[in-house]
Amino acid sequence: MPYKSDQETINDLHILKRMRKNILQSAYLSKDGHIPSSFSILECLYCIFIKDPQITGKKFLRDFDFILSKGHA
């Protein structure tokens, strides 16, 4: 996999920062949610669903089943 440019890395960090802000706002407005769990998995989901070109295709997403388990209750 080729190295990312500095600008691409900065863009990714800005997007992730906005996503964290949205998580905080949603949790605050709903008075519910588990913020640490949401934050801890954010980068993984971002890489899988946004950055991976094999997964981001619309046909693939329709046929894709995703199961997430963090290994604790």
Secondary structure, DSSP 8 states (H G I E B T S, - for coil): -----HHHHHHHHHHHHHHHHHHHHHHHHHT---HHHHHHHHHHHHIIIII-TTTSSHHHHHT-------S--
